[in-house]
Amino acid sequence: MEVAREEAPAERGSDGEDRDSAAAPARPRDTPDDIVLDAPASGLAFHPARDIVAAGDVDGDVFVFSYSCQEGETKELWSSGHHLKSCRAVVFSEDGQKLVTVSKDKAIHILDVERGQLERRISKAHGAPINSLLLVDENVLATGDDTGGVRLWDQRKEAPLMDMRQHEEYIADMALDPAKKLLLTASGDSCLGVFNIKRRRFELLSEPQSGDLTSVTLMKCGKKVACGSSEGTIYLFNWDGFGATSDRFALRAESIDCMVPVTESLLCTGSTDGVIRAVNILPNRVVGSIGQHAGEPVENLALSHCGRFLASSGHDQRLKFWDMAQLQAMVVNDYRQRKKKGGPLRALSSKAWSPDDFFAGLREEEDSRTLREEENEDSD
């Protein structure tokens, strides 16, 4: 496991000797260093209070890192190899003392965050590989599998509290309303599912959409539900109107594989083209690019406990951090001027660049100037 650092050129004094030889304090950065993994990470989560991030990879290994903007201070705390197959999701408990992981091996693992020790294993939690995981409260969690099964678990008990199978395909993602009453599920059968977990019953499935539903999140203070799809479209549902969509709009992306809300109106999406897009909901608009995994699909996104950093994992086996300050402060009305069709996305972080640069491998000065000129034009 490596931490990738950007090396600064050595400085030389008037006598020609390297100044690097003298001890110098570590320089703070805008974001923590990239973390290079041994395999792509499909599970990603931030600690709810500390500067710690967890990743589960396709080999079944789980890694926990402390991160820092101080150069060289991001480091691995511990790792676990208890899963027999790909670890597909990880989540910290509300108090941050436990880490829950699920896997293609159909097991649920609960680990102690401080020691990295396995505390509990539910070996055959599902009859099919588990694909998604959601924390309900300090004791209850929900899981979804590859065949559409949804189960609710109390960590203090052996058997599931609820076992439903209304979907025909895999459960890609889940979300919960603030009252922790309704569980929403996005499925590969192109439907949004609604389950009442207070009464342990199934409510309804939406009309089928175009393509797999890959992600789901609440927006607009819970008044809207946004679903990403494999066709690159975001579908919007009104709360209590889950049967049919109220709105939809297509991104200029091959797919939407993951989403994370940033504010009540802004969310970030990850796609197979490697671009992390910032999207405003109502008015529906792609407002720019947060960053990218150069030409590699984005597997997962997570927002830090302070909201300052977005973490992304991709098929390039890197865990990257992105500064969210510019997006958090964005006023969408400032970006009402439409760009020319096919134009580059506006860079919303210092490490973001145009998708056209992926194959060049370098961020050229000309592209940087173009982005700055577009920003000046739009702000006029």
N, C-alpha and C positions, 0 to 999 in steps of 0.2 A: 504494500500500500504506500503510495507516494503523495506528497503535497507538492503541486506544481507551483513554482515561484517564478516571477518575471525578474530576470537578472538585469541589474543596471550596469552600464558600462563602467569600467574601472576609471577612477579619477586619478590624475597625476599632478604632482606639485611642480614647481618651477625647476626643481632638481631632477625631475624625470622619474621619481620613485612613486610607487602606487600608494595613494592615500588610504586604500582599503586595508592596508596592513595595520593601520592604527584602529583601535577599537572605536566603533561608532554605534550610537544607539539605533535600535531597530526603527524603521520608518513606518508610520501608520499608513494604511492603504484605504481606499474607498470601500473595498470589499475584502473578505477573507480570500486566501489563496485557493485555487482550484484543488480538488482532491482527485487523484487518479486511482481508480479502482481496478481490481483484477478482472472484473466482469461487469457487464451493464447492470445498473441498479433499477429494479422495477418497483421497489418500495422506498418511500422517502418521508421523513417526518422531523419536525423541530420539537425540541423540548418546550413545555408550556411556560417556563420561567427562566431557564438557564441557557447560556450560549452553547448548546449541544445539538447535534443533528444525528439522526440514525438513518442508515440505508441498508436495504436487503437486496441481494443480487440474485442473478439467475442461476448461480451455482448453489444457492441455499444458504449462503453465509450472511450474517448480520454484522454490521460495523457501527460503532458509535464513536463520534468525533467531537472534540471541543473545537470551536472555531473562534478566530480573532482577526481583527484588522491589523494587528501588529505583525509585521513580517516574520514568518517562521514560527508563529505561535499556534497555528492550526495543527492538531495532532490527533492520532488515534488513541482512544481511551481503552477500548476492548473490542473483541470480536467473538462471535458465536457461530459454530458450524453444526448446530443440532438438527437443522432441517435436512431431509434427504433429497429434496428437489427444490426447484426455484422458489425463493421467498418473494411473494407477490405484493405484500402490503405490511407496513409497520405503523404503529401508533403508540404514543405515550399516554399513560394514564393522566387524569386531571391533576393529580398532585405531583406528577413527574417521577414517581418512585418506581413505576413498572413500565416495561416496554412489551407490548403485545405484537406478535408476528403471526402471519398465516402463510401457507405454502401450497404448492402444487401437490405435496405429499399428503394433503387433506388434514393436516394437523394445525392446531392452535398452540403456540408457545407463549408463556408469560415469563419474562426475565426481570431480574433485579437490576435497576439502572446503575447503581453504585458499584456493585461487584461483578456484574455481567453474568451472573449465574442463572441457570434455568430453574425456576421455582415450580412451574406446573406445565404439564403437557396433556393436551386432549388429542390423542393419537388419531382417532377416526371421527373427527368432528363432523365431517360431511361424507357422503358416499361418492362424491366427485371432487376433483381439485378445487380448492378455495381460491377465489379470484379477488375478492374485495372485503374490506374490513372497516367498521365505523364504531367509534366509542360513543355510547349513549350516556353513561354516567360513570361514577367511580367503580361500579360493580358490574354494569351491564354493557354488553357489546353485541353488535350485529355482524353477521358474515353472509357472503353470497358466493355461490359456486358456479362452475362452468356449465351446469345444466339448468340454471335458473332457480335453484333452491336458495331460500332465504331463511336463516335461523337466528334466533335471539338467545343470548347466553347470559346467565348470572354466574360470575366467576366463583361464587361460593357454592355452586351446585354442579352436579355431574351432567345431568340431562339438559337439553335445550328448553328454554321457556316457550319458544314458538318455532314451528317448522312449517314453512309454506313453500309451495312450488306452483306459482302462477305463470311465470315466464317460461318461454320455450327455448331460450338461449342464455348464454352466460350473463352474470351480473357484473357489469363493468364498474359501476360506482354507486355510492349511496349518499344520501343527505338527510338531515333531521331538522324539523321545525324547532323554533326556540322553546316551545312548550314541551318538547320531547314526547310528543304524542304520535305524530305521523312520520313514518319512515318512507322516503322516496328512493326508488331504484331505477337506474338507467341500465337497459339491457341490450344485448346483441339482437334481440327480436324486434328492435326498433320501437319499443314501447316504454313509456314511463309507468312505473308501478307505484301504487300507494298502499301502505300497510299501516293499520292502527295498532301500534305496539302497546298502547295502554290496555286495549281490550283484546289484544292478541288475535286480530282478525284481518283478513284481506278486504280492501276497499274497492279498488278498481284499477284497470289498465287503460292507458290513453289509446287513442287511435294510432295505428302504426305510422311512423314517419319514414323518410327516405334514408336508408342506411342504418347501421348500428348506432344506438345511442351509447356514447363512450364516457360521458361525464355528466354530473348534475350538481347544481349549487343554487342556493337561494340568493336573490338580489332584491334591491329596492325595499329594504327593511322587511323582507319576507313576503312582499306583495307579488313578486314574480319568481318563477322558477326557470332557470336557464339550463338547457341540455346541449352538450356538444355532440357532434355526429361524425361518423367515418367519412361522410361526404363533404365535410368542411362547412356545414351549416350549423348555426346556433338557433335552436327552437325555444320560444318563450311560452310559458304557461301562466295564466292567472292563478293566484292562490284560490283554492276551492273551485277551480275550473280546469281540472286536470284531464278532462276527456279529450279536448282538442286544443291545439296551439292558438295563442292570441296573436303571435307575430313570429317572424323568422327572418333571418338574413344570412347570406353566404359570405364567408371570408374568402380571400384570394389564397386559399390553402388547400392542399390535397386532402387533409383530414383535420379533425380536432381530437387529439388523443387524450388530453388532460386539461383541466381548468382549475383555477384557484381564484376566489374573490379577493380583491384588494380593498375596495371601498364598497359602499352600497350601490354604486353605479359602474365601477370599473372592475374588470377581471382580466386575468392573463390566461392565454391558451398556449399549449404546446402541440406541435404538429410534426408530421413525418418529414417535412422539408427542413426541419431543424430550427425553425424560427419561433421565438417566443413573442407573441403579439399581445399588445395591450388593447382591450376592447371596451368601449363604453356601451352600456345598455340604456336605451331610450333617452336620447336619440341613439340609434344603433350605428356605431361607427368604429372602425379600426383606427386608433389614434397614433399608433407607432409600434416600434420594435424595442423590446427590453433587452434582447440578446439572442444568442444562437449557439447551437452545437453544429459546427461546420459540416453541413451536408448530411448529418446523422439525425434520425428521428429523436424527438424529445419524449422520454418515457414518463416522467412524472414532474410535478411542480409542488412546492410547499412554501408557505410564507412564515417568516420567523415570528417569535412571540412578540417582539417589539414592532413588527411591521416594516423594519428597515431593509431587510434582505429577502429576496426571492431566491430559493435554491432550485436547481433543475438537474435532472439526471438524464443522460442520453445514451445512445448506442455507442458513442465514442468512449464509453467507460469513464467518463468524467462527471464529477459532481461540481457544479459551478454556482457561484453566488453573484447576484445582481443587485445593484443599488436601486432602491425604490423611491428615493427622495423626490425625483422629478415627477414621477407618476403620482405619488401621494399628493403633491401640491398642484396637480393639473386642474385647470378650469377648462372644461370641454368646449365651452363657447368660444374660447380663443382659437379653436381649431376647426371652425365651421367652414372655412374655405376648402373646397374639394381639390385634391391633387389631380393631376392628369392621370388618366387611366393607364395602368401599367407602370406608374412611377414608383420610385423606391419608398420604403417605409421610413418614417421619421425615427431617428435614433433617440431613445428615451433613457439611455444610460451611456456612460463613457466607454463601455466595452461592446456596445451594439454597432453593427455595420450592415450595409446593404446585402441582401441575399446574393447579389451578383458577385460579391467578393468571395463566396465560398470556394469556388474552384480556382481562384487566384491564390488562395492560401495566405494572402497578406492584406492588411487594411491600407489601401493606398491613400495618399494625401488628397488626390483629386476627388475621391468619393467622400472624404470627410468634408471638403469644401462645399460639395454639392448639398450635403445634408444641412450644413450650417446656413447656406443661402436659402434653402427651402424653409427653414425655421424662421429666418428673418422676414421672408415674403409672407408667410402665414400669420405672423404676429403683427404685420402692418395693419 
